[in-house]
Each structure stands twice: as structure tokens, then as C-alpha cells.
Amino acid sequence: MNAIDLFSGAGGLSIALRDSGFKIIMANEINPRFAETHKHNLPDVPLIVKDINELTTKDIKKVIGDTEVDLVVGGPPCQGFSVFGKRRFINTQEYDPHEDPRNFLVYQYIRIVKELKPKFFFMENVKGFTNLDKGLFVEEVKKQFRSIGFENIWCEIICACDYGVPQERYRMFMIGNRLGIDFEKPAPTHFSKESGLKPEYMTVGDVIMNLVGKENEVPNHIPLAHKTIVARRFGYVKEGSKLNVNDLPPELAVATRKDSKTGVVSNYSHVFKRLDRKKPSTTMVPGHNAFPIHPTLNRTLTAREAARIQTFPDDHIFFGTRQEQCIQVGNAVPPKMAVPFIKKIREYIESSEEE
């Protein structure tokens, strides 16, 4: 079966497609450095490095010819939807999500789906997508898909923990088809300790602790050289907790940032949070210093440790600066999270063809 991956980034969904038995006949990515990562790890996938706003049917047909497309996947960039994005800080009464240029990429995704007429589409986005504009935006997107023949649309917030990812990451999955199929999501594969069911959620300790002592030996496993004062502050953060500024001695509580308005160090939500070995991680947020603190070491996670939490294999190499690597890792859909859904799509297509 043939699939196309839009906004492919470092290749999280491409890995999921490959592991689910799909042939990826084309991928698209705008960022040359992210494309370098994709090309290195998925060399057999034809990749068009181009702005999707300028990606034409002619461009696509030049690569895939008349090959039938079974599935189109993609996660349009989500800054306009994320609670960590701009809309968190603006007056929503004056903010029109339909006018936010960052949201237009969703409509470009719909345009490509319309032109290729796949049997299914799979779209991933942040949790905030569903409540933007009081839920009207997501309904408008569904309406657009229905207008091009995708009458059956399933949409839900999914937790990565439920599917074997050691990360409490919530994402919106929207799956539509034009085969008249009512999609039912795959059953969870992992369960919370409180449920009493097995197997239990994967934890941070399960996936990264055997990397301790292998710094600079494993690809992308290069620790950030923190300032001494920052590393010392980390030492006061208990495992599984955030920094309590009141626990710091006076010399460490003094702000070192020139733009500080209080003169006291600020406890940003992700910077001063230490992971717990016995629990899933918090969400991997893309950014230079946004990764949380290692469970036992006084440093933030390396790109490789974050990639393991995102369920990338160790032989998946990330290119670019540390910041670019962290953005690629944090932006990706965890392959293991997507595989059960893409396999379910494959099963539906196979059943429809048999009928």
C-alpha cells in the first residue's frame, strides 16, 4: 500500500508508515536541515524539499506518476493552536484563528488530500486544535474534509502512554476516509498502575538509564554544557519535582538573566523540572533548553535521550545544531504512538478491497 507523508520533519510518521507495512512513495518537508535527517534515515523515500504552499500536483505527479495513493499522513505545524503558542498570551476576543497565517497550513494539507484522493487521511496535531475558537475551527476543518468526499471522520485526543510511549503526551488524531468506514481506534496496549492492568506504562527509567556513562559515545547523546550556577540549581530539584526557589541558598536564588524583573531566578515550567525514573516523561517540548532535567544527573536531557522517550531507534541520526536536533525530536510524532492507528487503517483498506 502506498502512502505520502506531508510536513515529514525528522521522519516520525514515516517510520510509523514503514513499520506498518506501507510504501512511502513521497514525503515533503520545508526545512533543509530537517530534510537532511529524513534523507539520511529514510534514503529510499523520495523527498521534495519545498514549501507546501508552493507544492503543486505537477510536482507530486513528477515523483509518483499515476500511482494510486492509499493514505496521506501529516501534522501541519501547530504554533497557532498550541497552548504554549501565541494564543495563550492574546485577547481571544480579538484573535481570529481563521486569519492566523500559521493555521493556513491545515488548509494546504486539505488541498493536497483533495488533489490526491487517497482512501484515508491521518492528521496529527496538538491538543489545543480541538478547542481553538471554542471548537468551531476543528468543525470547520471536518466540514472541509467532508466537502471533498471524506464523509467518515473520527477525531479524538490520544495519550501516547496508552500505546507504549514512555511519555505523557496528548495529541489530536483525526482520521478520515471515503470508503464509508466508521473508524474505531485500536485498543490501548499499556495501562496506568492504578488500573491494575498489564502491561503498565513504560517509564523514563525503562528507556534512558542505560545511556548513563555513554555520553558522547552514542549519536546525538551530547550533554549541554550548563553554566555552573545552573547545574548547581539542578542539584536542588528533587526527582519527579519542580524547583522550589525557596530551597535555594541565596547565591543560587539570584537571577542571572539580565532581563529579570524580580532579581530572583524564575522557575519556568519545563526548564526546572526533573523527570522521575518510575514514571512516564512529561511532554517533550521542542526548543533549545526546554527538555527536562535528567532523573539522576544535573543536566537536561540530550537529544538522544529525548529521542528514546519519543521512541526513535538509536540508529535514527539527527542532523544540525543541538537546538535543531531538539526541535526535530520534540516536533515529531512518536512512531510507536502512531503505528497502531496506521496498522488499523491498513486493515480497513485490506478489508474493503476484499469486499
Secondary structure in CASP SS format (residue, H / E / C, confidence):
PFRMAT SS
TARGET T0000
AUTHOR 0000-0000-0000
METHOD secondary structure of the structure
MODEL  1
M C 1.00
N E 1.00
A E 1.00
I E 1.00
D E 1.00
L E 1.00
F C 1.00
S C 1.00
G C 1.00
A C 1.00
G C 1.00
G H 1.00
L H 1.00
S H 1.00
I H 1.00
A H 1.00
L H 1.00
R H 1.00
D H 1.00
S C 1.00
G C 1.00
F C 1.00
K E 1.00
I E 1.00
I E 1.00
M E 1.00
A E 1.00
N E 1.00
E E 1.00
I C 1.00
N C 1.00
P H 1.00
R H 1.00
F H 1.00
A H 1.00
E H 1.00
T H 1.00
H H 1.00
K H 1.00
H H 1.00
N H 1.00
L C 1.00
P C 1.00
D C 1.00
V C 1.00
P C 1.00
L E 1.00
I E 1.00
V E 1.00
K C 1.00
D C 1.00
I H 1.00
N H 1.00
E H 1.00
L C 1.00
T C 1.00
T H 1.00
K H 1.00
D H 1.00
I H 1.00
K H 1.00
K H 1.00
V H 1.00
I H 1.00
G C 1.00
D C 1.00
T C 1.00
E C 1.00
V C 1.00
D C 1.00
L E 1.00
V E 1.00
V E 1.00
G E 1.00
G C 1.00
P C 1.00
P C 1.00
C C 1.00
Q C 1.00
G C 1.00
F C 1.00
S C 1.00
V C 1.00
F C 1.00
G C 1.00
K H 1.00
R H 1.00
R H 1.00
F H 1.00
I C 1.00
N C 1.00
T C 1.00
Q C 1.00
E C 1.00
Y C 1.00
D C 1.00
P H 1.00
H H 1.00
E H 1.00
D C 1.00
P H 1.00
R H 1.00
N H 1.00
F H 1.00
L H 1.00
V H 1.00
Y H 1.00
Q H 1.00
Y H 1.00
I H 1.00
R H 1.00
I H 1.00
V H 1.00
K H 1.00
E H 1.00
L H 1.00
K C 1.00
P C 1.00
K C 1.00
F E 1.00
F E 1.00
F E 1.00
M E 1.00
E E 1.00
N E 1.00
V E 1.00
K H 1.00
G H 1.00
F H 1.00
T H 1.00
N C 1.00
L H 1.00
D H 1.00
K H 1.00
G H 1.00
L H 1.00
F H 1.00
V H 1.00
E H 1.00
E H 1.00
V H 1.00
K H 1.00
K H 1.00
Q H 1.00
F H 1.00
R H 1.00
S H 1.00
I C 1.00
G C 1.00
F C 1.00
E C 1.00
N E 1.00
I E 1.00
W E 1.00
C E 1.00
E E 1.00
I E 1.00
I E 1.00
C E 1.00
A H 1.00
C H 1.00
D H 1.00
Y H 1.00
G C 1.00
V C 1.00
P C 1.00
Q E 1.00
E C 1.00
R C 1.00
Y E 1.00
R E 1.00
M E 1.00
F E 1.00
M E 1.00
I E 1.00
G E 1.00
N E 1.00
R C 1.00
L C 1.00
G C 1.00
I C 1.00
D C 1.00
F C 1.00
E C 1.00
K C 1.00
P C 1.00
A C 1.00
P C 1.00
T C 1.00
H C 1.00
F E 1.00
S C 1.00
K H 1.00
E H 1.00
S H 1.00
G C 1.00
L C 1.00
K C 1.00
P C 1.00
E E 1.00
Y C 1.00
M C 1.00
T C 1.00
V H 1.00
G H 1.00
D H 1.00
V H 1.00
I H 1.00
M H 1.00
N H 1.00
L H 1.00
V C 1.00
G C 1.00
K C 1.00
E C 1.00
N C 1.00
E C 1.00
V C 1.00
P C 1.00
N C 1.00
H C 1.00
I C 1.00
P C 1.00
L C 1.00
A C 1.00
H C 1.00
K C 1.00
T H 1.00
I H 1.00
V H 1.00
A H 1.00
R H 1.00
R H 1.00
F H 1.00
G C 1.00
Y C 1.00
V C 1.00
K C 1.00
E C 1.00
G C 1.00
S C 1.00
K E 1.00
L C 1.00
N C 1.00
V H 1.00
N H 1.00
D H 1.00
L C 1.00
P C 1.00
P H 1.00
E H 1.00
L H 1.00
A H 1.00
V E 1.00
A C 1.00
T C 1.00
R C 1.00
K C 1.00
D C 1.00
S C 1.00
K C 1.00
T C 1.00
G C 1.00
V E 1.00
V C 1.00
S C 1.00
N C 1.00
Y C 1.00
S C 1.00
H C 1.00
V C 1.00
F C 1.00
K E 1.00
R E 1.00
L C 1.00
D C 1.00
R C 1.00
K C 1.00
K C 1.00
P C 1.00
S E 1.00
T C 1.00
T C 1.00
M C 1.00
V C 1.00
P C 1.00
G C 1.00
H C 1.00
N C 1.00
A C 1.00
F C 1.00
P C 1.00
I E 1.00
H C 1.00
P C 1.00
T C 1.00
L C 1.00
N C 1.00
R C 1.00
T E 1.00
L C 1.00
T C 1.00
A H 1.00
R H 1.00
E H 1.00
A H 1.00
A H 1.00
R H 1.00
I H 1.00
Q C 1.00
T C 1.00
F C 1.00
P C 1.00
D C 1.00
D C 1.00
H C 1.00
I C 1.00
F C 1.00
F C 1.00
G C 1.00
T C 1.00
R H 1.00
Q H 1.00
E H 1.00
Q H 1.00
C H 1.00
I H 1.00
Q H 1.00
V H 1.00
G H 1.00
N H 1.00
A C 1.00
V C 1.00
P C 1.00
P H 1.00
K H 1.00
M H 1.00
A H 1.00
V H 1.00
P H 1.00
F H 1.00
I H 1.00
K H 1.00
K H 1.00
I H 1.00
R H 1.00
E H 1.00
Y H 1.00
I H 1.00
E H 1.00
S H 1.00
S H 1.00
E H 1.00
E H 1.00
E C 1.00
END
